[in-house]
Amino acid sequence: MDVYMEEADEQILIMEEKMLLLEQGNCDSETIQSLFRAAHTLKGSSAAMGFDRIKNVTHEMESLLDLIRNKQLNVEPELVELLIDSLDIIRSLKEDLYSGTSETSDREIVARITHFRNYVSPPASSAAGTAEAADKNDQDIMPQLPISLDEQYRCLEARDQGKASLEVVISLEPDCLMKAARASIIYHRIADLAEIVRMSPQLERGAPEQNEQVFQELQFLIIADIQADELQRKLASLVEVAEVRIQTLYIDEPEEAAAASAKETGNDVSPSVEPPVTADIVAPHQAPAQEKKKTRSIRVDVDRLEHLMNLVGELLIDQVGIKQAGQLLNQRYRGDETCSKLAGQNDHLGRVIHELQEQVMKIRMLPAEQLFSRLPRIVRDLSKQLGKDVDLQLIGGETEMDRTVIEEITDPLIHLLRNGVDHGIESEAERVQKGKPPKGTLTIQASHEGNQVVIRVMDDGNGIDPERIRQSAVKKQIISEEAAAKLSDREAIQLIFKPGFSMAAVVSDISGRGVGMDIVRDHIEKLNGVIDIQSEVGKGTEFRIRLPLTLAIISGLQIKVNGTSFVLPMSNVLGIIRMKPEEIGYIRKQPVINLRGEFLPVASMQEVLGWDNPAKERAYQQVVIVGLAEKRIALLVDELHGNADIVVKSIGKYAGKIKCVTGATIMGDGRIALIFDISSLF
């Protein structure tokens, strides 16, 4: 069931992507073939699992796609809409399987497809041959052979060689007297033209009592480089052949996992059918089958990866502990050969653990494509709902991100996308009036910058007007009129992240309730990320999200305040300086430092944490410069202990939400160090 669900999700995403391409006018043969293959694969796996309702809908979709593929239907907006509606029903039926309910009905959509297929006229160029082609390609009439894994591999090899996999069905004349002999002649004729992978029913050597009636209809799975219409013409010319039907098979990579799972439960979804027996009077000697391709990937349960990551984290903690113990022993027994050997072994262990950590991290990584796959459909539906023409451009789909980051950032990204279509992109008339192209552009770009992932959401719409933001914030009593007047344009734009803020004049199911952008920022900050806005009135808006590559192990700066250990995420650490206490000045009674001509506010860790213990007098003060988006703060700390890879541990629900703390880690000496939350500091 799990394997089926994973495969169904993959095929549904492929189908959705190709349908949107059809809607945009990309009706090339490769798009249609990919769509047909995905529908065919989903239909086959659904039939094998016994999910008849999904099988029925995909079967009807497949019949439409076959008509498109054979140039018997034009790709019109009405047809694409019908295909998309069918896919929505399939998705709902799949969700019903998850929940164990049967709320979704497939009858209406099947009836719509049947009505469309029966009453929509084919293209004029193929009208003459429609009836004949429909008979030849009708999936309801054409019987389908179950295909074993070995046969799937052989068909895939043939595809790589530029050959076609064909299913041939030959019906003999009813009054044919020696059907077995006629079947043998047909077998040899086909063998002269193509490679026969399998024949059904099989011809058995020396079995005169074999029932002649079973050979009334012959099925062949063949591999050929001859055109299907030419093959059909040659076979139809044979004596006592009543009808020849040929269908091209489109086979994706075999799901070995599905077959293995089915065998474990005693239900083999791909029953292996014996190949034709080689006999002197039946088939010529065939060369041994080529060794099948070996799969290069496997499916692994996510929980196993999480457990593996936790184990690597524990190894990392222990290795740091061993290193510290070795340093203490070396100080006590300086020059001892055993201590030197221990240090060497620990260095090697550290390198191995570091490499293991990197490999496990790579296993957790997924391309941003996984994040992008849901977005085109959302933009398409919103555009139609709002009557806007929007072009979505996705850049950097190959950028790798941690699986957890992808899961957590999906909802915030969708919200930004909805805002971009609703508030950002103008109507077609407005855009033309402003001298812009009628179609708006929404761009999402993912890239790596250092040890961070940067996601940019850009539109070429209205932009954000700081003055309107101020007026709306005052009207909703988020800030006072006096405070709003003192804000710079950049600070005014940041008000959209305040709870309850909204620019929508009318409340709708898309926007206007004042719930959204504050949630977006909270989500991103929980991921130790930051979001920044750049906007220009009349030209567009850009949201820039910076996220850590992974949430499991981060690079952190170890510090101490009043003897208590803390960790600052290195992604927020911009520099470390040492300065004399008298170098700290004051502006409006607020402490500041002058760093290369820029005045930065100063915050003491003790004051931030609410500790009353006075800081010790020192000749020099340790200062860490931390940053969040465009903001900078100089943070005073007591001690610095270098940076290291930190295994992030959850504090748990028992302690609740702690101010200025985002998590914890275990140090090499076994003590707990809290991970400081830079966003709450600002």
N, C-alpha and C positions, 0 to 999 in steps of 0.2 A: 504493500500500500504506500509506504514512504517513497519507494523508488518511482512508483506510478505518479504520485503527486509532484515530485520534483520534475519528472519528465513533462508532465502536463503544464506546469508553470513555464518551463522553458519553451515549449511549443506554442503556448498562448502568447508569450511575449514576441516570438518570431512572427506569428501571424498578425499580431497587432501592428508591429513595425512595418510589415509588407503592405498591409491594408492602407496604412497612412501614406505610404509611397504611391499606391494606386490612386488614392484620393488627390494627391498632388500632381498626378498626370504621368508618373513614372511607370508606364505599363509595359516595360520590356519583358522579354521572355524569361529572363533569369528571376525577376521579381515574382512573376506568376508561378514559375516552377517551384521556387522556394516556399511560396505560400501553399501550393498544392502538396508538396512533400510534408510540410508541417501538419497539415490537416490529415493527410494519409497516415502519418505516424501516430497522431493522437487517436484517430479512429481505430487503428489496429490495436494499440495498447488498451484502449477503453473496451474494445470487444473482448480482448483476452481476459480482462479483469471482470467482465460481466456487467459493465456499466452501460446498459443499453441506451439510456436516454442521451448520454454524451455521444455515444457512437452514432445514434440516429441523426443528431444535429450535424456532426462533422461529416457524416455520409452525404447529407443534403448539400452542405457547403461544398464538398468535394465535387459533387455533380455540377454545381454552378461553375466552379473553377475549371472543370474539364471542358465545359462549353467555351469558356473564355480562352483556354489554352488552344482549343481547336478552331479558334476564330469564328465560333458560332454565336457569340455574344460580345457586344461592345462594352467596354468598361465605362459605364455612365455613373453619375453621382448617386442615382437611386440604387444601383446595384451595389456600390461600395457601402452605402448606408445599411443595406440589408446584410451584407457580410459582417459589418461591425456590430450590428444588433445581434446577429447570430453568435458572434464571439462573446458578447456580454452574457448571453444565455448560457453558453458553455462555462464561462467563469462562475456564474451563479450556481450552476449544477455541481461544479467542483466544490464550491463552498458548502453546498448541501451535504456532500460526502463527508466533509470535515465535521460538520455539526450533527450529522446523523438524521437530518430532516429531509423532507421532500416538498419544500415550499415552491420551488421554481417549476413551472410547466414548460415543456418543450413543444407542445402541440401547436401553439399559435405560430411560432417561428418556422416550424416545419411546413405548416400550411402556407405561410407567406412565401417561402422559398419555392414550394411546389407551384403555387399560383404564378409566381414570377417566371419560373422556367417554362410554364405551359403557355403563357399569354403574352410574353414579351417577344417581339419579332426579332429574328436573327439578322445579322448584317446582310445587305442585299447581295454581296458578292458570294455568299455561301448559301443563299436561300435554296438553290437548286439541289444541293447535296445534303440539306439538313436532315431529312428523314433517314437517309442511308447512314450518315455519320452518327446520328443519335443512336440508331440500332447498334452500330459497331462499338460505341463508347459507353453505352448505358451500364452503369455500375450494378444495377439491380439484376441484369441478365447475365453479365459476365461473371462466372464463378471465379473465386480467388483461392489459390493454393496456399496453405500455411507454409511459411518459408523458415527453414532451420537456420541456426547461426552460421554453419559452414557455408550454406548457400548464400546467405547474406554477404559473407566475406568474399565469396567468389564474384558476386555481382558488383561489389565495391571495387574489386580489382579490375573488373571489366570496364567499369566507369572510368577508372584512372587511365586505362588503355584507350579510351575514346570509343568503347563499344557500348551497345545498348542491351539492357536486360528486358526481355519480352516474355509475356505470357500469351501463349497461342492456344486457342480452343478450336478444335476441328470436329464438326458433326458429320457423321456418315449418312448416306442415303438409307432410309428405313428398310428398303428391300435388299440391301447389301447382304449377300449370303454368307461370305467367309470374312466376317468382321476382324477376327484376330490376324488373319493373313494380310488384310488390307491395312490394318494398323501397323504391322511390321514393315510394309512397303513405305508407308507414310513416314515412319520413324527413320528409315534409311534415307529417304529423300530430304528430310529436314537436316539429318546429320551431314549431308553433302553441302548444305547451305550455311549451317551455323553449328555452334557447340551446344549440345543438349546437356543441361544440368540435371533435369529430372523429367520423367514421363509418368503420367497417371491416367488410367490404370497401367500397371506394369505388365510387360509381356514375360511370361514364365516359360522356361525351356521344357520341352517334352511334356506339356500338359494339355493333351487334346480334349480332355473333359472340361477345360476352362469355359466358363459361361460366356458365350459369344456376345450376349446383350450388353455386358459391361463395357464393350468397346464401341458402343453407339456414339459416345462423346469422348474425345481424347484431349488431355491437357498436357502442355509442354511448358517447361521453364527453360528458355534458351538464351544464349549470349551471341549476338550477331553484330556485324558491321554492315549488313545489308539494310536498305530502307524498308520500313514496315509495309508500305504499299506494294513494293516490288515483291516482297516475300509473300504477301497475301495473294497477289496475282498468280504466282507460281504454284502455290499450294491449292488455290481454288481450281486450277486447271487439271488437277489429278482426278482420275476416274473414281466414281462413287463418293466424292466429297460433296456434301450438300451445302455446308457453310463454313467459313473461316473467320474467326474473330481474333484480333491481335491488340494487345494492350501493353504499353510501356510501363515498366515498374520503376519507381523512384524510391531507392532505399537509402536511409540515413545510416550513420554508424550504429552497429548492433549494440543493444543494451545488454551486455553480459550480466550486469548486476541484476537486471530484472529476471533474466533466465535463471540465474543462480538462486535468487530469492524464491522463485516459483518452484524450483526443484526441491528446495528445503521443505516447502509446505506440501509437496506432493503434486503440485499442479504445474506442469511444464507449459509455459505460455507459448513456446515455439516447438511443438512436437516435431521431432526429426522424422522425415519420411525417407525411406530407403531409396537410393538411386536405382536406375534401371539395372537389372541383372545383365551382365555381359554374356551373351550366348552366341554360338556360331551362326544361328539363323536369325538373330535379333539385332545385335549391335556389334560394331567393330570394337577391337581392343582400344581402350582409352588410357591415356597417360595418367599416372598418379596425380591427384590434385595437388596443387601448390600448397606449401605450408602457409596456414592462415596468418594474417597480421596479428601481432600482439598489441593489446591495448597499452597506451602510455599514461593513462590516468585512472584514478579510482575515486569513488565517492567516500567521504569520511564524515561521520557524524560530528556536528559542531561541538557537542559536549566533550568528545574525546580531545579535540584540539584545545578546548579551554582547560581541561585537566592537564594536558601536556604542557601548556603554557605556565600553569601554576607550579608544576614540578620544576620547570626551568628556573622559575623565579626563586624557588626554595634552594636550588643548587647555587644560584647567584649569591643569595644571602649567606649560605654556608661557606662559599669560597672566600667571601670577604672576611668572614670570621676566622677562617684558617690563616688567611694572610696576616690579620692583626695578631693572632696567636704566634705565628712565626716571627713577626717583628719583635714581640716581647721576649721570645726565647733567644733571639739573636742578640738582643741587648744584654740578657743575663749571661749567656754563654758565648760571648763574642769570639769569633774565629773558629768555633767548633765546626768540624766538617759536616756533621749531621744537620746542623742548622742551615748550612749552605745548600745541602742536598734538598732539604725540605722547601727552601725558598725556590729552588729550580723546579721542583715538582709542582709547587703551587702556581708558578708562572705558566707552566704548561697546562695545568688544569684550568687556569683562567682563560687561556686562549681557546681551549676546546669548548668551554662553557659559553664564551662569547660567540664562537662560530655557531654553536647549537642554538643559542638565543636568536641569532640573525636568521637562521634557517626556519625556525619555528615562526618567527615574525613574518617571514615571506609566505609561509603556508597560510597565515591568517589574512594575507592581503588579497584584495579583490580589485579588479579594474573599476574605475568610476562608471564604466558602461553599465554596471549593475545598478548604479544609482540613477543614471540617465534614462534607463529603459522605460520607466513609468511616465516620464514627463511629456513626451509628444502627445500622448492621448489626452492628458489633462489640458494642455494648451489648446488642442483641437476642439474639445468639448466646450471650454470656456469661450473660445473665439466665436463659436456658433451661437452660444447662449447670449453673448453680449453684442453680436452683430459686427465683430471686428475681424479684420484680416491680419493674422499674425504669423510671421515666419520664425520658427524656433531653430536656433543654431546651437548645436552641441559640439564643444571642442575639448579635446583632451580626454576622451573616453578611455584611453589606455593608461591613464594615471592611476597608480595603485594606492589603495587606502585600506586601513584596517576594517575588517568586517563589522566590528562594533561601531566604528565611526560612521560607516555607511548606513547602518540601521538607525542610529540616533539622529543623523542629520537629514534623513529623508523628509520628515514632516516639516521642519523649518524651511527646507528648500522649496517644498510644494507651496507653502504659504507665501514665500517671496515671489514665486512664479505667479500665483493667483493675484497678488497685489500688482505685479507688473502688468498683467493683462487688463485688470480692472481699473486701476488708478493711473498707471504709467502710459500705456499706449492709447493714443487718441482714436476717435472714430475716423473712418476713411475721409469723410467730408472735412473734418478739422485738419487732418494731415495735408490734404490737397490745398486747403486755404493757407496753410503755413509754408507751403512750398516743399513739403516732404513727400516721399514716395507713398502711395496709397496703402501699401502693406507695411505694417510695423514690424520691427525686428527685436526679438528677445534672444539674448545670447547667454549661454551658461558655459563657463570655461573652468576646467580643473587643471592644476599644475603643481609641481613640487617646487618649493623654495626652501632650501636648506633642509631642516628636519621637520618641515611643516607642509601641509597640503593647503593650497589656496584655491578657494572656489569663488568665482566672480559671476554675479548675476547682473546683467546689463540690459537696459532697454533704451530705445531712441525716442522716448515719448515726451511727456510734459515736463519731466523733472520735478523737483520738490521746491516749492516757493516758501522760503523761510518766513515771510510776512504772514502768509496764510497759516503756517504752523503756529506762529505766535498767537494769532487771533483765535484759532481753534482751541489752543491750550488754555487761554484765558477764559473763553466761553465755557469750557468744560471744568473750570476751576481747578485745573491741574497745577497752574502757577498763577501768581498775582500779575496784574498788568504792569506794575513797577518792575518786578523781576524779569518779565518777558522783554521789557524795553532794554534791559542791560545785557541781554544775551547777544552774542555774535551770531552771524548767519549759520556758522558751523554748529554752534551749541544749540541753536534753535532747531536745526534739523534732527539733532539727537533726541528731541522731545517725543518723536514718534515711538520711542521705546518705552515711554511712560505707560503704566497700566491705565486703561480706560481711554487712551487717546485714539481718535479716529477722524479721518478727513471726509468720510463718506457722508453725502447729504441725505441719502436714503438708506435705511437698513435693509439688507437683502441677505439671501443665503450665501452670498460670496463675501460681503464685507459690511462694515458699518456698526458692529457691536462693540468696538473698542477692545476686543480680545484678539491678540495675534502677535504684534511685533514685540511686545514685552515677553511673551512666551518664547518667541524665536530667540531673543537674546539670552533668556534663561537657559534654554536648551543648549545653545552654543557655549555658554560659560560653564555649564556642567561638564562639557567635553574639554575643558581647559582651553577653549578657543576664544576668539574675539571677532566681532563684526564691526565693520566701519562703513560709512556712507560717503560717497562723493556724488554730488548732483549739480546740474546746471539747468536753470529754468529754460524751458523750451527745447533743450537738446537731449536730455535723458538723465538716467540715474544709474549708479553702479553700487551694488552691495558687495563688499569684499569680506569673505569669511576665511579666517586662518585657523587651522585645526592641527593638532599633533598627529604625526604619522600613526601612532598607536597609543592606546590608553593603558596597556598592560605594564609596560616598562618604559620609564622616561629617564632622561638625563636630568639630574638635579644637583643644585649647589647646597652642600651641607653647612648649616650655620648653627650657632648656639646663642641663646638669649637667656641670661640668668641661670645658666647651667642646663637649660632645657634645649634639646635638639629639635631643629626644624629643617625642612627641605624647601628650597625655592626652585620651581621649574626653570630649567635653563632656557627654555623658549621665551621666558619673560625677562631673563637677566641680560642687560645690555652692556654692563661693564662693572668693574670693581676698582675703587680708588681708596687711598689712605690719605687722610687729611687731619690737620690740627683742629682742635675744638674751636679756636678763635677764628678759623676761616669760615665758620657758619655765620651768616648775616641774617638780617631781619627786614622784611618788607611788610608794612601794616601789621606788625607784631607777629608775623608768621615766619618761621625759620626757612632760609633758602641758602643754596650754594650757587656759586658762579662756576659753571662747567663750560669752558671754552666759549665764553660770551653768552651762554644761555643760562637763565636763572631757573633752577629746579626747586620745587618745594621739598622740604625735609620731613620725614616721618620716623619716629623712634619706634622700633618693634615693641618695646615695653609699653609705650603709651597706646599703641594700636591694640595690644592685647589686654589693656586695662590693668597692667601690673603697677603696683605702687612703689616697688623697690627702686631706689635711685640708682642710676647708672654709675658704674665706677669711673673715677677720674683716670683718664689715660692720656699719655703724651700724644698718641695718634688715635683717630677714630676710624673704624672700618665702615666703609660706605658702599652699599650695593645699589647700582642704578637699575631700576626695574621699569619696564614699559608695557603699556597696553594700548594697542592701536597707535594713535598719535601722541598719547600722554606719557609723561616721564615723572618718576618720583625717586628721590634719593633716600634710601632706607638705611637707618643706623642699626648695626648689629654688634654683638659683643665679640664673637669669634667666627672665623672662617675655617672650614675643614676640607676644602676642595670639592670637586664635582665627581659624581659617580653615577652609574646606572642604578635607578631606583625601581624596585618592584612595588607597584601601587596596590595597596590593600584597602578594601572598603572598611570604614569604621563600623558600619552596621546601623540598624534602626534603633538599637538600644540607647545609644548616645544622642540620637537625634541630629539635627542640623546645628553645627558648631560654627560660630562666627569666625571667619578668616581661615577656616580649615576645609580642605577639599578631599582629604584622604590621609592615609598613614603608610608607613613602611617599617620594615624591621632592619635595623642596622647590623653591621658585622658582629658587634658585641652582644647582640640579642635584645638591645633596647629598642623601644618604639620611638620613631620620629614622626611628627605630624607634618603633612605636606601643606604649605601655606597657599591660600587662595589669593592670588594677586588681584583678581577682579574685585573682590570685596574690599581690599585695601584702597583701591581707587574710589 
